[in-house]
């Protein structure tokens, strides 16, 4: 279903949300946070998936917030049922633990729109409330599609190495020296799909995705395990070589710098830029300075405008810049912002994007 096919919501109608969490305290906290500004209504709250199923059928919510860990049926299992039988935007609510991060990343790969970490309490409560409202508002506008089963996804992924066999045969001097990717809402699944379908032998790839600390390291590890590529969280001063995929840490901005002819990563813990740390704008702007017309930029699904200005700097420096098309974006925010200011050379949907990246990496026509 596309945005055009969705029913038009009256401007005055609140966003309907069903909250699913086994903790009464968390359900109460989420209700208070969501309803604080009047544009979101909690249509129902459930402590476990079987109760939630009945509430969802009765209320037809715009968004579901879903606890990662619940008795009886965990959030990942319930998410798969939702996305298979009744696709609805889902925001996962996760604990800041290694196990919680792992399950949350699996949920984002399985069709969840976004996630938010439960606050530890104290001063972060107000920040949590604002963030959960923002994420639910964005989720209410998201495009979601019916997902194939986890078994089918596993079978498709298992066949991926055969599709990636063979290294890129690059025309000397004609391909990019670096590929820079930026994404936000929906980006975990989008980046996973792209990396899984890219061949070996690519120029180095840097990626910035809006996730907290701890999650980015697990995301990189999952991609490495699933795809067989050299994927890791970026470290300061690391030399970028062919075949490397480096993910910006959730706690630092990532820049690319040229040192003695080599490209290296630089990490900084300065203030948020464009509302984010790491920021896509920061990374893209550094690529424009360091790599210029030998770079390839890719901006994917995401809420907001982060990356648009940085991509414009890349294009003005002569880089080739690709944006994800609205037809496949979970949220057509960041690519739209980049396209509107003339930063994008071409738009492609997620199915076409890996092939186009591979063509350009091999020195194909621009």
Residue pairs with C-beta under 8 A, 6 or more apart in sequence:
1 87
1 143
1 145
2 143
2 327
3 141
3 143
3 326
3 332
9 62
14 38
14 39
14 40
14 41
15 39
15 40
15 41
15 62
15 63
15 136
15 137
15 140
16 41
16 43
16 59
16 60
16 61
16 62
16 63
17 34
17 40
17 41
17 42
17 43
17 61
17 62
17 63
17 64
17 65
17 136
18 42
18 43
18 44
18 45
18 46
18 52
18 55
18 56
18 59
18 61
18 63
18 64
18 65
19 27
19 30
19 31
19 34
19 42
19 44
19 45
19 46
19 64
19 65
20 45
20 46
20 47
20 48
20 49
20 52
20 64
20 65
20 66
20 67
20 70
20 75
20 78
21 27
21 30
21 45
21 47
21 65
21 66
21 67
21 70
21 93
22 47
22 48
22 67
22 69
22 70
22 71
23 67
24 47
26 67
26 93
26 118
27 45
27 47
29 125
29 128
30 42
30 45
30 65
30 93
30 132
31 42
31 45
32 129
33 128
33 129
33 132
33 133
34 40
34 42
34 65
34 132
34 133
34 136
35 41
35 42
36 129
36 133
37 133
39 137
40 133
40 136
40 137
43 55
43 59
43 61
44 55
44 56
44 58
44 59
44 61
45 55
46 52
46 55
47 70
48 70
48 71
48 72
48 73
49 70
49 72
49 73
49 77
49 78
49 81
50 72
50 73
52 64
52 78
56 64
56 82
56 86
56 88
61 88
62 88
62 89
62 139
62 140
63 88
63 89
63 90
63 91
63 136
63 139
63 140
64 82
64 88
64 89
64 90
64 91
65 90
65 91
65 92
65 93
65 132
65 136
66 75
66 78
66 79
66 90
66 91
66 92
66 93
66 107
66 112
67 75
67 92
67 93
68 74
68 75
68 76
68 92
68 93
68 94
68 95
68 100
68 103
68 104
68 107
69 75
69 95
69 100
69 103
70 78
74 103
75 92
75 103
75 107
76 103
76 106
76 107
76 110
79 90
79 92
79 107
79 110
79 111
79 112
80 110
80 111
80 147
80 149
80 150
82 88
82 90
82 111
83 90
83 110
83 111
83 144
83 146
83 147
84 146
84 147
84 148
84 149
87 111
87 144
87 145
87 146
87 147
88 144
89 113
89 139
89 140
89 142
89 144
90 107
90 111
90 112
90 113
90 139
90 144
91 112
91 113
91 114
91 115
91 116
91 132
91 135
91 136
91 139
92 104
92 107
92 108
92 112
92 114
92 115
92 116
93 115
93 116
93 118
94 100
94 101
94 103
94 104
94 115
94 116
94 117
94 118
95 117
95 118
96 117
96 118
96 120
96 212
96 214
98 214
98 218
100 117
101 214
101 215
101 218
102 218
102 222
104 112
104 115
104 215
105 188
105 215
105 218
105 219
105 222
107 115
108 114
108 115
108 188
108 189
109 153
109 188
109 189
109 192
110 147
110 150
110 153
111 144
111 145
111 147
111 189
113 138
113 139
113 142
113 144
113 185
113 186
113 330
113 331
114 135
114 138
114 139
114 185
114 186
116 128
116 131
116 132
116 135
117 212
118 128
119 125
119 127
119 128
134 303
135 185
138 185
138 303
138 331
138 333
139 185
141 331
142 185
142 186
142 330
142 331
143 329
143 330
143 331
144 330
147 153
148 156
157 196
157 226
160 196
160 197
160 227
161 228
163 197
164 197
164 198
164 199
164 200
164 227
164 228
165 199
166 199
166 200
166 201
167 199
167 200
167 201
168 175
168 199
168 200
168 201
168 202
168 358
168 361
168 362
169 201
169 362
170 201
170 361
170 362
170 363
171 362
171 363
173 363
174 363
175 203
175 360
175 361
175 362
175 363
176 203
176 291
176 294
176 295
176 296
176 319
176 320
176 360
176 361
177 203
177 263
177 291
177 294
177 295
178 203
178 204
178 205
178 206
178 240
178 256
178 263
178 287
178 291
178 294
178 295
178 296
179 202
179 203
179 204
179 205
179 206
179 295
179 296
179 297
179 298
179 357
179 361
180 205
180 206
180 207
180 256
180 283
180 284
180 287
180 295
180 296
180 297
180 298
180 314
181 191
181 194
181 205
181 206
181 207
181 208
181 297
181 298
181 299
181 300
182 207
182 208
182 209
182 280
182 283
182 284
182 297
182 298
182 299
182 300
182 302
182 306
182 307
182 310
182 311
182 334
183 190
183 191
183 207
183 208
183 209
183 210
183 280
183 299
183 300
183 301
183 302
183 334
184 209
184 210
184 276
184 280
184 301
184 302
184 303
184 304
184 306
184 331
184 333
184 334
185 210
185 301
185 302
185 303
185 330
185 331
185 333
186 300
186 301
186 302
186 329
186 330
186 331
187 209
187 210
187 300
187 301
187 302
188 209
188 211
188 219
189 330
190 300
190 301
190 324
190 328
190 330
190 350
191 207
191 209
191 223
191 300
192 222
192 223
192 226
193 350
193 354
194 298
194 300
194 350
194 353
194 354
194 357
195 205
195 223
195 227
195 229
195 231
195 245
196 226
196 227
197 354
197 355
198 229
198 354
198 357
198 358
199 358
200 229
200 243
201 242
201 243
202 242
202 243
202 357
202 358
202 361
203 242
203 296
203 361
204 240
204 241
204 242
204 243
204 244
204 245
204 246
204 263
205 244
205 245
205 246
206 234
206 240
206 246
206 248
206 254
206 256
206 265
206 283
206 287
207 245
207 246
207 247
207 248
208 247
208 248
208 254
208 278
208 279
208 280
208 282
208 283
208 307
209 216
209 219
209 247
209 248
210 276
210 278
210 302
210 306
211 219
211 250
212 250
212 251
213 249
213 250
213 251
214 250
215 250
216 233
216 247
216 248
216 249
216 250
217 233
217 249
219 247
220 231
220 232
220 233
220 245
220 247
221 231
221 232
223 229
223 231
223 245
223 247
224 230
224 231
224 232
229 243
229 245
230 243
230 244
230 245
231 245
231 246
231 247
232 244
232 245
232 246
232 247
233 246
233 247
233 248
233 249
234 246
234 247
234 248
234 249
234 254
234 265
234 267
235 265
235 267
236 265
236 266
236 267
237 264
237 265
237 266
238 246
238 264
238 265
239 262
239 263
239 264
240 246
240 256
240 262
240 263
240 264
240 265
246 254
246 265
248 254
248 267
248 278
248 283
249 267
249 278
250 278
251 269
251 277
252 267
252 268
252 269
252 277
252 278
253 267
253 268
253 269
253 270
253 273
253 277
253 278
253 279
253 282
253 283
254 265
254 266
254 267
254 278
254 282
254 283
255 265
255 266
255 267
255 268
255 282
255 283
255 286
256 263
256 264
256 265
256 266
256 283
256 286
256 287
256 290
256 291
257 263
257 264
257 265
257 266
257 286
257 290
258 264
258 290
258 291
263 290
263 291
266 286
268 282
269 277
270 277
271 277
272 279
273 279
273 281
273 282
273 306
274 280
274 281
274 304
274 305
274 306
274 307
274 309
275 304
275 306
276 306
279 306
279 310
280 299
280 306
280 307
280 310
280 334
281 306
281 307
281 308
281 309
281 310
282 310
283 310
284 297
284 307
284 309
284 310
284 311
284 313
284 314
285 309
285 310
285 313
285 314
287 295
287 297
287 310
287 314
287 319
288 295
288 310
288 313
288 314
288 316
288 317
288 319
289 313
289 317
291 317
291 319
292 317
292 318
292 319
293 317
293 318
293 319
294 319
295 314
295 317
295 319
295 320
296 319
296 320
296 321
296 322
296 357
296 360
296 361
297 311
297 314
297 315
297 319
297 320
297 321
297 322
298 321
298 322
298 323
298 324
298 353
298 357
299 307
299 308
299 311
299 321
299 322
299 323
299 324
299 334
299 335
299 338
299 343
299 344
300 324
300 329
300 334
300 335
300 350
300 353
301 324
301 328
301 329
301 330
301 331
301 332
301 333
301 334
301 335
302 331
302 333
302 334
302 335
303 331
303 333
303 334
304 333
304 334
304 337
305 333
305 334
305 337
306 334
307 334
307 337
307 338
308 334
308 337
308 338
308 340
308 341
308 343
309 341
309 343
311 321
311 323
311 338
311 343
311 344
312 338
312 341
312 342
312 343
314 321
314 343
315 321
315 342
315 343
315 344
315 345
320 345
320 360
320 366
321 338
321 343
321 344
321 345
321 346
322 344
322 345
322 346
322 347
322 348
322 353
322 356
322 357
323 335
323 338
323 339
323 343
323 344
323 346
323 347
323 348
324 332
324 335
324 347
324 348
324 349
324 350
324 353
325 335
325 347
325 348
325 349
326 332
326 335
326 336
326 347
327 349
328 349
328 350
328 351
329 335
335 344
335 347
338 344
339 347
345 366
346 356
348 356
359 365
360 366
